[in-house]
Amino acid sequence: MSVSPELPEATDITIVGGGVIGASIAYFLTTQTDRDVTLVEKDFIGAGSTGDSSAIIRHHYGDQEIYTKMAWWSHQFYRHFESELDEPIAYEENSRVVFAEEGSDDAEYAEDGYDILSQHDIPVTRHEHDEFDERYPMLDLDKFDFAVSDDTAAYSDGTDVASGFARAAGTRGATIVTGTAVEGFNVEDESITSVETDEGAVSCNDVVLAAGPWTHRLAEQLDVELPVTPSRERVVILEPTEEFLEKYPDGVPTAGLPGGYYTRSEFGGGVLIATHHSGEECDPDQYDNLPNEDTLLELHETLSEYVPELDDAGIQGRYSGVYSNTPDHDFILDQCGPEGCYVAAGFSGHGFKQAPAVGRLMSDLVSSGESDLVDVEYFSLSRFDSHENGHGGGIEY
Ligand SMILES: Cc1cc2nc3c(=O)[nH]c(=O)nc-3n(C[C@H](O)[C@H](O)[C@H](O)COP(=O)(O)OP(=O)(O)OC[C@H]3O[C@@H](n4cnc5c(N)ncnc54)[C@H](O)[C@@H]3O)c2cc1C
């Protein structure tokens, strides 16, 4: 196994960032190509957004079929992660439900997703209002008319997966260097020649920028402008009473809640509630990681409105994490700037579930410039040339 704290003097491909995306790219490049791969992480594997991820895996994406395809492909990969990579990951199946009022935008999103999941033979069920009491006895759903359940959705753990990918890449020949920060790049004749770090330089032909909410700052050094805005997202984990756990041993379904929140069950019996696209811009190096008392109250009250029996739940944990948002909430997966420079950024709060497909796509892009998984052109940076909002403003995935 070639996991080393030492930075090599030369490699074929340097990946910057050891989150779930960089680690997945390292795994696919190592297993699908014969190129020499070095991943450089400034801190530790999973130190960025990945370590804070709710790690929900769902396939319902409204009318965005490209993401449904990638999510389903990724989910099959996650299901076989342990047996294929020999790395255990936390994993729990839990349906993800979209509740909607007839005639609303949510209804259109729910129905579009239902159609696409059905077309792809992905288990999906529509429940009418009169079934709610039986299906979702813990929820107060008076205001909704119907629900679309992505029946085989799941959740996992960001750190488990990123570490598993990194270790598996290392076992198969990649060099994984942690505690080393990339500080700059050298370019000759418009091609990448080396990467500068605080431990020295590594010469390489290709570099993949996968540094989460830090990527746009690194890209600026290569005159690549990425329209990515980091936002702070707040997470609270409630501790239900024994009575609640006995009554609802499977916890709550994963669901978006009106007002920009979502909830899911937590490993060990907790119930998580978090903000989604809070709009609270932040600096990934200096944000308040501990939600305050007002946040506790806001999130607890919001959840209790839909799950009244959590009104007297205790607090198990709280933290904040950072999303890297593009204007359209679509990823940027592209070759841009000098030859040999690739970018995987702007995951806009939905990168975890797609990480295996992104790793495979980026490996394809770096090695052949195209992919047969999905049309990688959809994720090109140039979509922002003709329209500053790319595919359209802030689609709520
Ligand atoms: C609270 C929260 C909940 C989420 N929930 C979900 C969910 O339920 N489902 C889902 O699909 N997605 C979810 N996401 C989104 C998902 O977690 C992210 O899209 C994904 O983790 C992004 O991974 P990444 O590797 O791009 O970035 P990161 O995990 O941030 O990794 C980037 C890495 O680069 C390193 N780095 C930065 N600069 C340098 C440098 N100069 N040199 C070397 N290394 C550097 C950092 O230390 C970091 O480890 C959530 C995110 C948050 C914050």
The ligand as an ORCA input file, in Angstrom:
! r2SCAN-3c Opt
* xyz 0 1
  C     -24.224     20.056      6.341
  C     -24.111     19.383      4.992
  C     -25.011     18.393      4.642
  C     -24.916     17.768      3.401
  N     -25.782     16.757      3.110
  C     -25.675     16.102      1.934
  C     -26.520     15.009      1.648
  O     -27.348     14.635      2.472
  N     -26.370     14.375      0.458
  C     -25.474     14.796     -0.468
  O     -25.426     14.221     -1.562
  N     -24.641     15.823     -0.229
  C     -24.716     16.481      0.952
  N     -23.901     17.517      1.232
  C     -22.953     17.951      0.204
  C     -21.727     17.062      0.166
  O     -21.333     16.750      1.481
  C     -20.626     17.798     -0.592
  O     -21.112     18.105     -1.899
  C     -19.376     16.962     -0.708
  O     -18.942     16.503      0.555
  C     -18.274     17.812     -1.343
  O     -17.086     17.066     -1.317
  P     -15.758     17.706     -1.845
  O     -14.743     16.617     -1.832
  O     -16.000     18.431     -3.114
  O     -15.379     18.870     -0.795
  P     -14.757     18.790      0.667
  O     -15.299     17.678      1.451
  O     -14.851     20.157      1.234
  O     -13.241     18.431      0.406
  C     -12.304     19.367     -0.063
  C     -10.980     19.056      0.601
  O      -9.970     19.874      0.020
  C      -9.039     20.195      1.018
  N      -8.298     21.374      0.570
  C      -8.766     22.637      0.440
  N      -7.784     23.455      0.011
  C      -6.677     22.690     -0.151
  C      -5.340     22.974     -0.551
  N      -4.955     24.209     -0.877
  N      -4.439     21.957     -0.587
  C      -4.829     20.683     -0.248
  N      -6.078     20.368      0.167
  C      -6.990     21.358      0.206
  C      -9.911     20.440      2.249
  O      -9.180     20.336      3.448
  C     -10.982     19.368      2.100
  O     -10.665     18.187      2.820
  C     -23.924     18.148      2.480
  C     -22.998     19.135      2.834
  C     -23.087     19.745      4.082
  C     -22.080     20.797      4.466
*
